[in-house]
Each structure stands twice: as structure tokens, then as C-alpha cells.
């Protein structure tokens, strides 16, 4: 959809003009991954209008393959207006004009699955599920653990909850739908604040108890950082390749230079595990024989999460603090974090390194006015990710930091 950003703070009623930008959770992730050098494809539906032209051209200019985008001659491209205040602030306003939009006509029968058969990761958002009954049917089909609709096997399914109460006729029912969809995914991103609103639970361990099925659950906690629950060994290629709404299918430096799916993962190695980036589950330490040593810390190897009357074993729980950021606009950070985490997943990095890459990509978005930012270069990002705890804890990032040779640190 097209996003209209206010030219100054204030109520929508008082803002005299707006700047046009592109918007959409999945396309934001695709653009951020493409900017980092990954092959991405965005699947969507826009109108045969000027806004549809702008979206496909702008997203394509970021390096995203838009060949699977359908132009709808009967429905308009969706738009929305928002205020400059942070989404969590009392003064935040957002107005959607998406009812009857081209995107709302997506359904299980409109996706060109055959064009997406080589994808490693399928990234979906709860926003799409809120647009219409047919969109919900599509997301249900793509998150179903059985009966994948594509011609090849199911890829790694990544799902960002992205609960937007204003998009759901009944927000409480919408929260239940999103919980159902998240349970079908392999990798789930959710903010602690939105989980509290949608499901009535905000503590990361309570969220995991409500959502035990995904192999990886990432609970975003704003400036505090992110807590990851990981069961087993996640990563693209755990299933067969498949299709996606915002997908990464190749990584720079992955071995043979082709960017094909099979070249990813092992060639990049495990990567650094930042010292002390792994936190223990609150309470007593796990038994000695259930603790795995990693550089600088301990990982509870057999933490058990209680859920639905049963036990889900083998969760490791990792908390990684976020760096200090001088925020210009709190838009697009969640999508950027997902892109950074997915990039680390495609490279086969350890979970703490994946989270730090997510934090850095989010920091790039937070220090620009719109949703999308020029990412920090891969080599420099790797150097920052590899910092020890003390150096990471002093990291202080402000506007322009992705283009500077020296990052600013607090005393």
C-alpha cells in the first residue's frame, strides 16, 4: 500500500501535508533483504492506478523481484495515513483505506506458486490475514503444517504477528486468529506489547507457553532487546524449498557466487556467538548435564516449556539487549528487525548473532524518517555483532550511523 507520512507532528486533523512513501510489512522485509544483497521476491496485488505504478516501481528499484505482483483493474491500491507519534504513544493515529483494495482480493487461488518454487524462506504477516476472508484463507493455507499448496515442499515459514486492532472488525477475535496462524509457522516474530494486547500475556515465557509449536519464537521487547526461544536446530532448508510473499533465496558470499538456495548455510559457518548474550531462564539454574557451554556464557539445553497440558522440551532461551538508538521515527523497525534476523538465519549464524543483526537493521530504520533505510554494510555489521558484551553495551547509534566510519559509544 501507499503510506502518507506527516510533514510535522500533530493530530491528523492539524497536519497540512503528507509525504508519499511505500508501505507494507512483507514488502519492507523484501526491500531490506534485497538491500543487503539477498535475492527476494514480493508477491502482492495492486490496482491499475498511479499508486500501483509507484509501488511496483519503487519496490523493484530496491532490487526486489516484482514479477509475481498482480495488477487488478477493478480495485484500487490501498493507502493509509498516520501521525508522526510512535505507535505505542497516546497521540498516535492511523487511518486505513484498504476495504475493497486490490490486496484484499488475494486468495489461495491467486498466488502463482510455480514462480516461487526455489525460495528458501516464506515470510508472512498478520496484516495480510486481516484484509479480507479470502486473504485469511490464503494465510491459513500457507501456514498449514499439512497440505502445502505449492508444487514443491514447504519452505521455512516465517510469520510476523503484526497485530493491528484497527484492521480487525473484532480485535479480540483477530487476536485469536493470529495465534492460530502463528502456531503453524516455523519462525514467529511478536512484540511483547502486541502479545499483551492480542492474547493478554506479555511476559516472554508466558508467550512461549501460549505459542509452543514454532521451532523459533522471537519476542521483541523494544529498547530492552529481544528474547528468543529456540527448539532444535532451525534454519532454512529444514524442509524442502518453497514459495513466499517476501522471500530470501540467496546470500552474498555463500560459496559459489550463484546465490542459489543450496549454497546457503554451511558455507558461512556458525558465526560468532557474542559473549554473555545468552540469558538463563528465570529461576534456578538448570542441572549441570543440561547446560551447553558457548563462548562467554551458558545455554540451558533442556529447558522445558509448559503448554496445553503437555511439555515441549529442548528450548534454549536467549536474550540479547538492543543498542542505544537516537530515534528519528519509530516506523519500519519491526520489519527491519525481521529482515536482519532472517538474513542471519540464511547465513546459518548462531541465534545471538541473528538477533544482533536484527537489532542493527532495526537501528538503521529507526534513524531515518520512513520505513526503509540504507543498511549497514555486511562486513561492518559482522564486526559490530562480534563485539564483546561491554563494547556492545556502549554502542550508541544515531542518524547517519550506517554511513560513518566510526560508531558513537556511550561512556
C-alpha positions in Angstrom: 0.0 0.0 0.0 1.0 3.6 -0.3 1.8 5.3 3.0 1.4 9.0 3.7 3.7 10.3 6.4 3.0 13.7 8.0 5.3 16.6 7.4 5.1 17.7 11.0 3.9 16.3 14.4 0.4 16.7 15.5 -3.1 15.3 15.1 -4.2 14.2 11.6 -6.7 17.0 11.7 -3.9 19.5 12.1 -1.3 18.2 9.7 -1.4 20.2 6.5 0.5 17.9 4.1 2.0 14.5 3.9 4.9 12.8 2.1 4.2 9.7 0.0 6.1 6.5 0.7 5.7 2.8 0.1 4.4 0.7 2.9 3.6 -3.0 3.7 5.2 -5.4 6.2 6.2 -8.1 3.7 7.5 -5.6 1.0 9.5 -3.8 3.7 11.2 -7.1 4.6 11.8 -7.9 1.0 13.3 -4.5 0.3 15.6 -4.7 3.4 16.9 -8.1 2.4 17.4 -7.0 -1.2 19.4 -4.0 0.0 21.6 -6.4 2.0 22.3 -8.4 -1.2 19.8 -11.2 -1.0 17.5 -12.3 -3.9 14.0 -11.6 -2.9 10.6 -11.7 -4.5 7.5 -9.9 -3.3 4.1 -11.4 -4.1 1.2 -8.9 -3.9 -1.7 -7.3 -5.6 -2.1 -3.6 -6.5 -4.5 -1.6 -8.6 -4.1 -0.5 -12.2 -3.6 3.1 -11.0 -0.8 5.6 -10.3 -0.3 4.3 -6.8 0.1 0.8 -8.1 2.6 2.0 -10.6 4.5 3.8 -7.8 4.6 0.7 -5.6 5.8 -1.7 -8.1 8.4 0.7 -9.5 9.7 1.7 -6.1 9.9 -1.8 -4.6 11.5 -3.0 -7.8 14.0 -0.2 -7.6 15.2 -1.6 -4.2 16.2 -4.8 -6.1 13.1 -6.9 -5.3 11.7 -9.2 -8.0 8.1 -7.9 -8.6 7.2 -10.2 -11.5 4.7 -12.0 -9.4 2.7 -8.8 -8.5 -0.8 -8.9 -10.0 -2.4 -5.7 -11.3 -6.1 -5.6 -10.5 -8.2 -3.4 -13.0 -11.3 -3.4 -10.8 -9.9 -2.5 -7.4 -7.7 0.4 -6.2 -4.3 0.3 -4.5 -4.7 0.6 -0.7 -3.4 3.7 1.1 -3.1 4.8 4.7 -2.3 8.0 6.7 -0.5 8.1 10.0 0.7 10.6 12.6 4.4 11.1 13.5 3.9 9.8 17.0 5.2 6.3 17.9 2.6 3.6 17.5 2.6 3.0 21.3 2.2 6.6 22.1 -1.2 8.1 23.2 -1.2 10.6 20.3 -0.7 8.0 17.6 -3.3 8.0 14.9 -3.6 5.8 11.8 -6.4 5.7 9.2 -6.5 2.8 6.7 -8.3 3.0 3.3 -8.0 -0.7 2.4 -11.5 -2.0 2.3 -12.1 -3.3 -1.2 -8.5 -2.7 -2.2 -6.6 -4.8 -4.8 -4.6 -6.5 -2.0 -7.9 -7.6 -0.3 -8.7 -9.7 -3.3 -5.8 -12.1 -2.7 -6.8 -15.7 -2.1 -5.4 -19.2 -2.3 -6.3 -19.3 -6.0 -4.4 -16.1 -6.9 -0.9 -17.0 -5.8 1.5 -18.1 -8.7 3.1 -20.9 -6.6 5.1 -22.2 -9.5 7.0 -18.9 -9.8 8.2 -19.3 -6.2 9.4 -22.9 -6.1 13.1 -22.1 -5.4 12.5 -19.9 -2.3 14.2 -20.8 1.0 12.0 -18.7 3.3 8.4 -17.6 3.1 7.7 -14.5 5.1 4.1 -13.7 6.0 2.4 -11.1 8.1 -0.8 -11.0 10.2 -1.7 -7.8 8.5 -2.5 -9.7 5.3 -4.8 -12.0 7.2 -6.8 -9.0 8.4 -7.7 -7.6 5.0 -10.5 -10.0 3.9 -11.8 -13.5 4.3 -10.0 -14.6 1.2 -6.7 -13.2 2.5 -7.2 -15.0 5.7 -7.9 -18.2 3.7 -4.6 -17.6 1.8 -2.5 -17.2 5.0 -4.2 -20.2 6.6 -3.2 -22.3 3.5 0.4 -21.0 3.6 0.8 -21.7 7.4 -0.9 -25.1 7.4 1.6 -27.8 8.5 0.0 -30.3 6.2 -1.2 -29.8 2.6 1.3 -27.1 1.4 -0.3 -25.7 -1.8 2.9 -25.2 -3.7 4.4 -27.5 -6.3 7.5 -28.2 -4.1 7.7 -28.9 -0.4 7.0 -26.3 2.3 9.9 -23.8 2.9 10.8 -22.3 6.3 7.6 -20.3 7.1 8.3 -17.0 8.9 5.4 -15.2 10.4 5.3 -11.7 11.9 2.2 -11.4 14.1 1.8 -7.6 13.4 -1.4 -7.2 15.3 -3.2 -4.1 14.2 -6.5 -3.8 16.1 -7.8 -1.2 13.7 -7.8 -3.7 10.8 -10.0 -6.3 12.6 -13.8 -5.8 12.9 -13.5 -7.7 16.2 -9.9 -7.2 17.6 -10.3 -9.9 20.2 -11.3 -12.4 17.6 -8.5 -11.2 15.4 -6.0 -11.9 18.2 -7.3 -15.5 18.4 -6.9 -15.9 14.6 -3.3 -14.6 14.7 -2.5 -17.1 17.5 -3.8 -19.9 15.3 -1.8 -18.7 12.3 1.4 -18.3 14.4 1.1 -21.9 15.6 1.5 -23.1 12.1 4.7 -21.2 11.4 8.3 -22.3 11.9 9.7 -18.9 13.0 7.5 -16.3 14.7 8.1 -12.6 15.5 5.9 -10.9 18.1 6.2 -7.8 20.2 5.6 -8.3 23.9 3.3 -5.3 23.8 1.2 -6.6 21.0 1.0 -10.1 22.6 -0.3 -8.4 25.7 -3.0 -6.6 23.6 -3.9 -9.6 21.5 -3.6 -12.5 23.9 -3.4 -11.0 27.4 0.2 -12.2 28.0 3.3 -10.0 27.9 6.0 -12.0 29.7 8.2 -13.8 27.1 7.8 -17.2 28.9 4.1 -16.8 29.1 4.0 -16.0 25.4 6.1 -19.1 24.7 3.6 -21.2 26.8 0.8 -19.9 24.7 2.7 -20.5 21.5 4.8 -23.7 21.9 4.7 -25.0 18.3 7.1 -22.8 16.3 10.7 -24.0 16.3 11.8 -20.4 16.9 9.9 -17.7 18.7 11.3 -14.2 18.8 9.7 -11.9 21.4 10.7 -8.3 20.7 10.9 -6.1 23.8 11.6 -2.6 22.4 14.6 -0.9 23.8 15.2 -3.8 26.2 16.1 -6.1 23.3 14.7 -9.4 22.2 14.2 -12.9 23.8 14.4 -15.9 21.6 13.1 -19.4 22.3 14.7 -22.0 20.1 13.9 -25.6 19.9 16.3 -27.9 18.0 18.3 -26.6 15.1 16.4 -24.0 13.0 17.3 -22.7 9.6 16.2 -22.6 6.0 16.3 -26.0 4.3 14.9 -27.8 7.4 12.1 -28.6 4.9 12.1 -28.5 1.2 12.2 -25.3 -0.8 9.0 -23.4 -1.5 7.4 -20.1 -2.1 7.0 -16.8 -0.4 5.4 -13.4 0.0 8.8 -11.9 0.9 11.5 -14.4 0.4 15.3 -14.6 0.6 16.7 -17.1 -1.8 20.4 -16.3 -1.9 23.1 -14.7 0.2 26.2 -12.8 -0.8 29.4 -14.7 -0.3 27.6 -18.0 0.1 30.2 -20.1 -1.6 29.8 -20.5 -5.4 28.6 -17.0 -6.2 25.3 -18.2 -7.8 23.1 -17.2 -4.9 21.1 -20.4 -5.3 19.4 -21.9 -2.3 21.7 -24.9 -1.9 24.7 -22.6 -1.5 23.4 -21.1 1.8 24.0 -22.1 5.4 27.0 -24.2 5.9 29.4 -22.2 3.7 29.0 -19.2 6.0 29.6 -21.2 9.2 28.1 -20.8 12.6 29.5 -17.2 13.1 30.3 -15.5 16.3 28.3 -16.0 19.4 28.6 -12.7 21.4 29.9 -13.2 24.9 27.3 -13.2 27.5 24.4 -12.7 25.0 22.6 -15.8 26.2 20.5 -15.4 29.4 19.3 -18.1 31.7 15.6 -18.8 32.3 14.4 -17.0 35.4 14.7 -19.3 38.5 17.1 -21.9 39.4 20.0 -22.9 37.1 19.3 -26.0 35.0 21.1 -29.2 36.0 24.8 -29.5 35.1 24.2 -32.1 32.5 21.6 -29.9 30.7 23.9 -27.0 30.2 25.9 -26.4 27.0 28.9 -24.2 27.0 29.3 -21.5 24.4 31.8 -18.7 24.2 31.2 -16.3 27.1 28.1 -18.0 28.5 25.9 -20.9 29.2 22.9 -22.1 27.2 20.2 -24.1 29.1 20.0 -27.0 26.7 16.8 -28.8 28.0 14.6 -26.0 29.3 11.1 -27.2 29.4 8.1 -25.0 28.5 4.7 -26.0 29.8 1.9 -25.7 27.2 -1.6 -27.0 26.8 -1.2 -29.7 29.4 2.0 -31.1 27.9 5.7 -30.4 27.8 7.7 -29.0 24.9 11.4 -29.9 25.6 14.7 -28.6 24.4 14.0 -24.8 24.3 17.1 -22.7 24.6 16.3 -19.2 25.8 18.5 -16.3 24.6 18.1 -12.7 25.5 20.1 -10.1 23.5 19.9 -6.4 24.6 19.4 -3.7 22.0 21.9 -0.9 21.4 21.0 2.6 22.4 19.4 4.4 19.4 18.6 8.1 18.8 15.2 7.5 17.2 14.1 9.7 14.3 10.9 7.8 13.6 9.6 4.6 15.1 8.3 3.2 11.8 9.5 0.1 10.0 11.8 -1.1 12.8 9.9 -4.3 13.3 10.1 -5.2 9.6 13.8 -4.3 9.6 14.5 -6.4 12.6 12.8 -9.4 10.9 14.9 -8.8 7.8 18.2 -8.7 9.8 17.2 -11.9 11.7 16.2 -13.7 8.5 19.5 -12.7 6.9 21.4 -14.2 9.8 19.2 -17.3 9.5 20.0 -17.7 5.8 23.7 -17.4 6.7 23.4 -20.1 9.3 24.6 -17.8 12.2 24.0 -18.6 15.8 20.9 -17.2 17.4 22.6 -14.4 19.4 24.3 -13.2 16.2 21.0 -13.4 14.3 19.4 -11.2 17.0 22.2 -8.6 16.9 21.9 -8.4 13.1 18.2 -7.8 13.7 18.9 -5.0 16.2 21.4 -3.3 13.8 19.0 -3.5 10.8 16.2 -2.1 13.1 18.5 0.7 14.2 19.1 1.7 10.6 15.3 2.1 10.1 14.8 3.9 13.4 17.4 6.6 12.5 15.6 7.7 9.2 12.1 9.3 8.8 10.5 6.5 6.7 10.2 2.7 6.8 13.3 1.9 4.8 16.9 2.7 5.3 20.3 2.1 3.7 21.6 -0.9 5.7 24.9 -1.0 7.4 27.5 -2.9 5.2 27.8 -6.6 5.9 31.4 -6.5 6.9 30.9 -3.7 9.4 27.7 -5.3 10.7 29.7 -8.5 11.3 32.3 -6.6 13.3 29.7 -5.0 15.4 27.9 -8.3 16.0 31.2 -9.8 17.2 31.7 -7.1 19.9 32.0 -8.4 23.4 29.3 -7.6 26.0 30.9 -4.4 27.3 31.5 -2.9 23.9 28.1 -3.9 22.6 26.6 -2.4 25.8 28.2 1.0 25.0 27.0 1.1 21.4 25.1 4.3 20.7 23.7 4.8 17.2 22.2 8.0 15.7 21.2 9.4 12.4 23.7 8.7 9.7 25.5 5.9 11.6 25.3 3.4 8.7 27.4 5.7 6.6 30.0 6.7 9.2 33.4 5.0 9.7 33.1 5.3 13.4 30.1 4.4 15.6 29.3 6.5 18.6 29.6 4.9 22.0 28.4 6.0 25.4 30.9 6.4 28.2 
